[in-house]
Amino acid sequence: MQPRDEWKDDTGLIYTFRGVANRELTPEIVLQIGKFVGSRWRERGEKEFLLAGDYRISTPMLKSALASGLLAAGLQVRDCGFLPSPVLAFEVRRCGIPGCIITASHNPPQWNGLEFYEPDSHLFGPPEEREIRTRLREEVPGVSWEHLGVLQAHSGVIERYVERVAEEFPLARPLRVAIDPGGGVGTLVVPHLLERLGVEFTAVNAELDPFFRQRPSEPNFEHLTALREAVWQEGARAGFAYDGDSDRLVVVDERGEHVPSDHLAWLFCKHFFPPPGPVVLNVSTSILVETALQEQGYECLECRWGQTFVGDLLRRTGAVFAVEPNGHFDFPQLALRSDGIAATAALCAILAAEERELSELLTEFPPTVILDYTVVWEQDLAERATECQQAIKTCLGQCERKHERLFVGRGYPAKIVIRQSPFDNTLRFRTEHPDRSEAERMMAVCKEALGVDNG
């Protein structure tokens, strides 16, 4: 993953300060970030700061460096230990003080990063990060010795989170599921939540592992063989898989088949968030789901990729729910951050209330084919906008430019999304159509227009 030019600096770090630990993301840089962020919050009247991390091998080193910088700036640092990112976000919002979690989410074990939260749990966005980057090499003066911050333990976070989620999504009756934390920090929370809910569960890949040797941290369907087998063998109603920090959830049904996240979003809205909403839908959400929600009276707000943008839209509009198709589900009554663990409780509550199996609950949607293609592309999509728009118009008759590197075309029951990350050089295509040959044709037209190999 290579950062785009505007995000390159002499550290090589990218969005949420991610990089390879002890190479780009060094203790020296993290110390400097801590001093700057701590000074920034202290100037705004904040006195305390919550700190946690996932279970990567580099997390203790980086957490110590960040804590030192924050303490040098005069903040009182509350160490919450090892936590999933949505659990820390919940505690940040509950306490109303800023925080940070050391995590690289779904990235490989050599990576790590810093995710900073505002007191309302909103994730720092590009403007805040750019401000920090531009001043990384400046000397940030610390406070005098008598005003140094104090590091202290902050306990009971998991218990408070589990109790709050259990209150939000109670179960009508017991059921059995399977879980796959993938060696990530969700191992510390998901079993406790399921026990509190009265859910019987079988766990695979549930030993904490800082190297993700049980399976890759990213819970792609092809990595979930053990989970699918557990579902079959135990007669589970569903299987749940998480990434390294448990902000994402991937679900398989009682047959071991993948359930699209946007279809789950429709279930969540139907059971917990009656219309009119509003609900926030990522631009890549299936057009079938968009249409179904609109027909039921929901106001659907479209959002670009990125949890900082989703969180911003949630708090500006008072939206009740949000989804990104890669497994991010946002429950703003808990925090302005995606939460794969709360989504687990929500789906368990739905299954406990329903006689039908999960696959049967989704038969309301007609079959569709969604194709995804990702390629490393050294060009800038903003400079190829004309070709991109013309290709989408050729297929669907219209195209919307949602952002300088984000293009969307709709023509029910078809949809095309072409986007390039603002942080790296990956170019992503998504085409949707009930007829696979049509989805493939649209993909070929779009790739050819941008000179991407169709082989």
ZAKE-167741 format. One line per field, with one value per residue (C-alpha): x, y, z; residue in one letter. Coordinates in pm, 1 decimal. Example, Ala and Ser with C-alpha at 12.3 -4.5 7.8 and 13.67 -1.06 7.14 Angstrom:
ZAKE-167741
xx	[1230.0 1367.0];
yy	[-450.0 -106.0];
zz	[780.0 714.0];
aa	[A S];
//
This chain:
ZAKE-167741
xx	[0.0 168.0 51.7 -66.0 163.8 -38.1 -19.4 348.2 583.3 929.6 778.9 585.8 279.8 -72.2 -425.5 -469.3 -88.7 -57.7 275.6 506.0 593.8 950.8 1007.0 764.3 574.8 857.5 844.8 1016.7 745.4 465.3 616.0 614.5 254.4 154.6 316.9 142.9 -200.2 -171.6 -83.2 -369.3 -625.6 -482.3 -516.8 -884.2 -939.0 -917.7 -740.3 -776.1 -722.4 -826.7 -573.4 -605.4 -463.6 -523.6 -311.0 -36.3 322.9 409.6 113.9 275.2 581.4 376.1 125.6 407.9 552.5 217.6 143.7 482.1 402.6 58.9 197.7 471.2 195.0 29.9 -266.5 -379.7 -374.5 -616.5 -484.9 -773.4 -547.1 -625.4 -961.7 -1145.5 -1172.0 -1555.5 -1531.1 -1287.2 -1505.2 -1800.4 -1601.8 -1472.3 -1827.4 -1948.4 -1674.4 -1681.5 -1304.5 -1069.8 -889.6 -676.3 -647.8 -328.4 -441.2 -401.9 -745.0 -748.6 -390.5 -115.6 63.0 368.3 145.8 11.9 -148.5 -308.3 -682.7 -768.7 -1118.0 -1282.1 -1482.2 -1801.9 -1618.4 -1581.4 -1266.6 -1003.7 -1028.7 -785.7 -780.5 -677.7 -420.1 -271.2 -229.2 -35.3 176.4 282.2 412.5 569.5 923.4 856.3 975.3 670.2 751.7 630.8 492.2 711.3 785.7 525.5 249.4 331.1 38.9 -9.6 -68.9 -335.7 -538.7 -895.9 -1086.3 -1433.0 -1461.4 -1550.1 -1809.6 -1979.5 -1979.6 -2119.7 -2398.6 -2495.2 -2505.1 -2702.9 -2959.1 -2982.3 -3027.9 -3193.5 -3275.7 -3622.8 -3484.8 -3151.0 -2978.9 -2648.3 -2389.7 -2023.1 -1757.0 -1413.0 -1217.7 -915.3 -675.6 -774.3 -871.4 -1241.1 -1157.1 -1162.8 -1518.3 -1735.5 -1754.9 -1850.6 -2123.4 -2269.0 -2268.1 -2444.9 -2706.8 -2758.5 -2620.0 -2449.8 -2145.6 -1861.6 -1537.0 -1261.8 -936.6 -1013.0 -668.1 -512.1 -230.0 -23.2 93.9 -247.6 -115.1 -459.0 -590.2 -523.4 -664.3 -887.9 -1198.0 -1241.8 -1476.3 -1192.3 -1028.0 -1333.7 -1320.4 -1292.6 -1590.7 -1806.6 -1720.9 -1812.3 -2150.2 -2221.7 -2101.1 -2275.0 -2598.8 -2541.6 -2788.9 -2504.9 -2128.8 -1951.0 -1595.5 -1401.6 -1092.2 -805.0 -984.3 -1344.3 -1481.1 -1577.7 -1811.1 -1845.4 -2142.6 -2216.2 -2566.4 -2677.3 -2550.3 -2207.1 -2276.1 -2164.0 -2433.0 -2377.5 -2337.1 -2582.1 -2851.4 -2788.1 -2829.2 -3178.8 -3256.8 -3116.1 -3324.7 -3638.7 -3607.8 -3451.7 -3479.8 -3829.4 -3863.5 -3810.6 -3454.2 -3242.7 -2986.5 -2638.3 -2548.1 -2203.1 -2196.8 -2126.3 -2440.2 -2643.8 -2904.3 -3156.7 -3103.0 -3117.8 -3445.6 -3599.4 -3525.8 -3655.9 -3975.6 -4030.2 -4007.3 -3646.1 -3446.3 -3117.8 -2807.6 -2520.9 -2165.9 -1818.6 -1588.3 -1422.8 -1540.4 -1448.3 -1687.8 -1960.7 -1925.8 -1939.6 -2261.6 -2414.0 -2357.2 -2456.6 -2785.2 -2890.8 -2904.6 -2995.4 -2771.6 -2496.4 -2340.3 -2039.7 -2044.7 -1709.7 -1871.1 -1882.9 -2207.5 -2253.3 -2493.2 -2478.6 -2660.1 -2334.9 -2064.8 -1981.8 -1767.6 -1838.1 -1898.0 -1880.5 -1950.1 -2274.6 -2377.5 -2331.9 -2570.5 -2821.2 -2827.5 -2852.9 -3156.7 -3316.1 -3252.9 -3385.2 -3707.7 -3754.3 -3862.5 -3703.7 -3335.3 -3111.6 -3103.0 -3483.6 -3506.4 -3324.9 -3530.8 -3721.2 -3432.6 -3420.6 -3091.3 -2820.6 -2455.1 -2198.3 -1847.2 -1548.6 -1210.0 -911.2 -583.4 -273.9 -286.4 -16.9 -236.0 -466.7 -838.0 -908.3 -713.8 -905.9 -1250.8 -1377.3 -1303.9 -1443.1 -1769.1 -1813.8 -1769.2 -2034.6 -2270.0 -2218.3 -2341.2 -2613.9 -2686.2 -2582.0 -2296.2 -2254.2 -1916.4 -1945.1 -1585.6 -1281.6 -1194.6 -1539.1 -1791.3 -2132.5 -2385.8 -2735.9 -3000.2 -3216.2 -3142.3 -2783.8 -2513.0 -2148.2 -1898.7 -1543.3 -1321.2 -961.6 -850.2 -727.2 -461.4 -303.2 -285.3 -552.6 -828.4 -1155.3 -1441.1 -1781.4 -2057.8 -2402.0 -2665.0 -2901.3 -2747.1 -2383.7 -2297.4 -2419.9 -2221.8 -1914.2 -1977.2 -2003.0 -1683.9 -1501.9 -1620.6 -1503.7 -1167.8 -1099.4 -1181.7 -913.6 -659.4 -679.8 -589.2 -897.4 -702.3];
yy	[0.0 319.8 663.4 916.9 1214.5 1456.8 1213.1 1130.1 1280.4 1190.6 934.2 735.3 722.3 723.5 786.2 727.3 743.7 383.9 235.4 -54.3 -47.7 57.6 150.9 431.6 432.2 473.2 557.6 889.4 997.0 874.9 1065.9 1383.3 1321.4 1273.2 1600.8 1792.9 1634.4 1671.0 2040.8 2089.7 1939.2 2116.6 2451.8 2364.7 2309.3 1929.5 1779.2 1402.8 1153.2 788.8 548.8 185.3 -52.4 -371.6 -681.9 -634.8 -699.4 -330.9 -188.4 -167.7 9.1 265.4 314.8 393.5 648.7 818.0 824.5 989.7 1265.0 1325.0 1334.9 1575.7 1804.0 1801.1 1570.0 1308.5 979.6 698.4 367.4 136.9 -157.5 -378.0 -294.1 -314.2 28.4 50.8 -21.1 264.1 491.1 404.0 492.6 815.5 927.1 813.6 1010.3 1304.8 1327.8 1270.3 943.4 730.2 362.2 208.2 -15.6 -84.6 -246.3 -513.6 -461.2 -725.9 -770.5 -560.3 -254.9 -31.4 310.0 580.2 652.4 970.0 1043.3 1370.9 1377.2 1281.2 973.5 1121.4 994.8 1251.8 1328.6 1447.9 1815.9 1726.2 1476.6 1718.1 1977.0 1725.8 1609.1 1959.6 2018.2 1679.3 1814.6 2123.3 2139.8 2121.2 2254.1 2047.1 2175.6 2241.3 1941.8 2027.0 2027.9 1692.8 1455.6 1135.4 791.8 583.9 271.4 311.1 -8.8 -150.6 -41.7 -383.9 -446.7 -111.6 -164.0 -517.8 -407.8 -115.1 -325.2 -599.5 -340.8 -209.7 -551.3 -798.0 -1150.0 -1301.9 -1655.9 -1842.0 -1940.4 -2086.3 -1908.2 -1941.7 -1670.9 -1614.0 -1324.6 -1417.7 -1381.0 -1016.8 -816.9 -896.2 -1217.4 -1010.9 -883.6 -1090.5 -1404.6 -1194.1 -1018.2 -1343.5 -1495.8 -1187.1 -1219.5 -1590.1 -1696.9 -2035.0 -2013.1 -2206.6 -2014.0 -2068.6 -1873.0 -1725.6 -1720.6 -1375.4 -1367.0 -1053.3 -1207.1 -1319.1 -1669.2 -1833.3 -1640.5 -1296.0 -1001.6 -900.7 -1125.1 -1189.4 -1476.9 -1690.8 -1677.0 -1813.8 -2188.4 -2274.3 -2053.7 -2204.7 -2555.7 -2464.0 -2333.8 -2658.5 -2890.6 -2711.2 -2623.8 -2255.1 -1991.6 -1769.0 -1718.7 -1392.7 -1294.1 -982.7 -793.1 -709.2 -432.9 -560.9 -251.7 -472.5 -771.5 -1035.2 -1271.8 -1616.9 -1762.2 -2103.7 -2258.3 -2102.8 -1860.9 -1499.4 -1243.9 -900.6 -625.8 -392.1 -663.8 -691.7 -315.7 -353.8 -604.8 -374.8 -81.7 -293.7 -427.2 -139.0 190.2 256.3 509.4 787.3 755.6 909.4 635.6 681.2 452.8 422.9 501.3 135.7 8.4 -221.5 -37.1 -302.8 -208.2 163.7 118.1 -108.9 141.7 435.7 247.5 185.8 558.1 598.8 908.4 770.9 989.1 893.8 908.4 850.6 583.0 644.4 629.9 990.9 1100.7 862.6 986.6 1348.4 1289.1 1102.6 1387.2 1663.4 1501.2 1300.4 986.8 670.6 416.0 379.9 103.5 47.8 -271.6 -394.7 -476.6 -140.8 -81.4 238.8 263.7 632.8 569.1 397.0 595.7 767.4 471.1 140.5 -146.4 -510.2 -629.5 -435.3 -552.0 -908.4 -846.5 -679.5 -972.1 -1223.0 -1032.8 -1048.8 -1423.0 -1490.6 -1309.0 -1483.2 -1838.1 -1822.6 -1875.1 -1587.7 -1692.1 -1694.1 -1345.6 -1203.0 -1366.1 -1038.6 -914.8 -1040.0 -1200.3 -963.7 -990.6 -750.6 -759.3 -590.6 -530.1 -355.7 -267.8 -65.8 227.0 492.8 748.4 1003.3 938.2 1310.4 1366.7 1092.9 1212.4 1260.6 902.1 767.3 959.2 870.0 499.5 503.7 704.7 454.4 179.1 356.0 687.6 907.9 959.6 1161.6 1288.6 1265.2 1364.7 1437.7 1066.0 911.8 844.6 675.1 569.3 431.5 281.1 38.9 -248.2 -161.1 44.4 134.9 282.8 380.7 530.4 589.1 616.3 965.8 795.6 537.2 434.0 163.9 200.8 20.6 -76.9 -210.5 -310.8 -445.6 -607.6 -908.7 -1053.8 -1157.4 -1105.6 -743.9 -684.6 -824.8 -612.9 -293.3 -384.0 -440.8 -107.8 85.9 -87.4 -39.7 330.7 378.6 152.7 -118.1 -467.3 -681.5 -1004.7];
zz	[0.0 -119.7 0.9 -255.1 -314.4 -101.4 190.6 154.7 411.0 531.8 769.1 505.4 732.1 583.4 711.9 1089.7 1103.5 985.2 893.0 968.2 1338.0 1418.9 1054.7 965.0 1292.4 1541.6 1914.0 1839.3 1595.7 1822.0 2115.0 1906.3 1795.0 2158.7 2264.2 1985.0 2034.3 2410.7 2379.3 2134.4 2372.7 2676.3 2498.9 2446.0 2815.2 2825.5 3124.7 3070.1 2790.1 2739.0 2586.6 2471.1 2211.8 2020.5 2074.7 1813.8 1921.6 1871.1 2063.2 2410.6 2267.4 2077.0 2356.9 2599.4 2357.3 2301.6 2673.9 2736.9 2488.2 2635.1 2989.2 2880.2 2750.7 3091.7 3030.0 3280.1 3089.2 3172.1 3043.2 2944.6 2850.5 2548.3 2388.6 2055.5 1894.3 1923.0 2295.6 2347.9 2132.7 2356.5 2669.1 2515.6 2448.6 2791.5 2966.2 2725.9 2699.1 2400.8 2341.9 2114.0 2029.0 1896.3 1608.6 1239.1 1221.5 947.3 829.9 868.3 1203.9 1115.7 1076.9 1349.8 1373.4 1586.7 1579.9 1769.0 1898.3 1985.9 2312.3 2124.9 1978.7 1629.5 1457.6 1354.8 983.6 715.6 828.9 1184.0 1064.8 811.0 1085.4 1295.2 998.7 901.1 1251.9 1325.0 1300.0 1511.3 1866.4 2092.3 2439.1 2732.4 3057.3 3359.2 3581.2 3843.6 3581.6 3420.1 3374.5 3570.3 3416.2 3587.7 3512.8 3390.2 3466.6 3407.5 3043.3 2901.8 3172.2 3111.5 2736.6 2757.9 2990.5 2766.7 2448.7 2624.9 2731.6 2375.4 2209.9 2451.4 2330.7 2331.5 2365.3 2353.9 2030.9 1914.2 1699.3 1606.7 1636.6 1484.7 1641.0 1429.1 1720.2 1756.8 2060.4 2013.2 2198.0 2517.6 2467.4 2231.0 2451.5 2754.4 2560.2 2427.1 2774.8 2908.6 2632.0 2697.8 2359.7 2329.2 2104.8 1952.3 1908.7 1652.6 1617.5 1957.5 2118.3 2135.2 1882.1 1810.7 1481.7 1345.2 1274.7 1301.1 1001.2 846.8 1040.2 748.7 771.8 401.4 318.9 184.4 529.9 712.3 644.1 1014.7 1100.6 825.8 940.5 1297.9 1180.4 995.3 1270.2 1557.8 1381.4 1451.4 1335.0 1210.2 1222.3 1308.5 1210.2 1313.7 1212.1 1446.2 1636.1 1590.0 1421.5 1125.7 1120.1 848.3 879.2 738.0 755.7 882.2 555.7 592.4 305.8 315.0 398.2 234.3 492.2 320.9 332.1 706.0 727.6 586.6 863.4 1131.8 1009.0 985.7 1342.1 1536.6 1346.5 1207.1 923.5 842.0 975.3 831.8 766.1 621.9 330.8 182.5 -190.9 -270.6 -99.0 -322.4 -527.0 -418.5 -52.8 -130.1 -313.8 -48.2 228.4 27.2 -58.0 314.2 385.3 496.0 416.4 282.5 309.7 81.4 216.8 76.6 217.3 554.2 913.0 980.3 701.8 819.9 1177.6 1066.6 872.4 1166.4 1408.1 1163.8 1061.7 1365.5 1148.5 1341.1 1167.7 907.9 699.4 475.1 265.3 402.7 738.0 914.6 1107.1 1309.8 1602.8 1704.4 2031.7 2137.5 1953.8 1625.1 1520.4 1349.3 1590.0 1482.8 1836.1 1879.8 1532.1 1656.0 1944.8 1711.9 1470.5 1755.5 1883.8 1537.6 1502.2 1853.4 1766.1 1429.4 1353.6 1008.5 939.2 835.7 470.1 464.1 616.9 316.6 41.5 -0.8 -210.6 -569.7 -674.1 -788.5 -888.2 -742.2 -889.2 -722.8 -877.8 -715.8 -883.4 -791.8 -1033.2 -1052.9 -1228.8 -1065.0 -1122.6 -1079.8 -1402.2 -1587.3 -1483.8 -1841.0 -1946.0 -1620.4 -1649.3 -2015.9 -1944.4 -1674.3 -1894.2 -2176.0 -1945.0 -1746.7 -1919.3 -1628.5 -1383.3 -1063.2 -948.7 -571.5 -501.6 -714.8 -718.6 -667.7 -948.6 -919.4 -1181.1 -1117.7 -1340.9 -1143.7 -1106.8 -1204.2 -1037.0 -1097.8 -851.1 -943.2 -676.5 -590.8 -232.4 -136.8 75.1 -157.7 -524.0 -529.4 -788.1 -713.8 -946.2 -839.6 -1080.2 -990.4 -1211.7 -1176.9 -1493.4 -1438.9 -1805.7 -1779.1 -1458.6 -1634.7 -1944.6 -1738.3 -1555.0 -1883.8 -2029.2 -1722.6 -1698.7 -2069.4 -2047.9 -1784.8 -1948.6 -1682.1 -1797.5 -1856.4 -1839.4];
aa	[M Q P R D E W K D D T G L I Y T F R G V A N R E L T P E I V L Q I G K F V G S R W R E R G E K E F L L A G D Y R I S T P M L K S A L A S G L L A A G L Q V R D C G F L P S P V L A F E V R R C G I P G C I I T A S H N P P Q W N G L E F Y E P D S H L F G P P E E R E I R T R L R E E V P G V S W E H L G V L Q A H S G V I E R Y V E R V A E E F P L A R P L R V A I D P G G G V G T L V V P H L L E R L G V E F T A V N A E L D P F F R Q R P S E P N F E H L T A L R E A V W Q E G A R A G F A Y D G D S D R L V V V D E R G E H V P S D H L A W L F C K H F F P P P G P V V L N V S T S I L V E T A L Q E Q G Y E C L E C R W G Q T F V G D L L R R T G A V F A V E P N G H F D F P Q L A L R S D G I A A T A A L C A I L A A E E R E L S E L L T E F P P T V I L D Y T V V W E Q D L A E R A T E C Q Q A I K T C L G Q C E R K H E R L F V G R G Y P A K I V I R Q S P F D N T L R F R T E H P D R S E A E R M M A V C K E A L G V D N G];
//
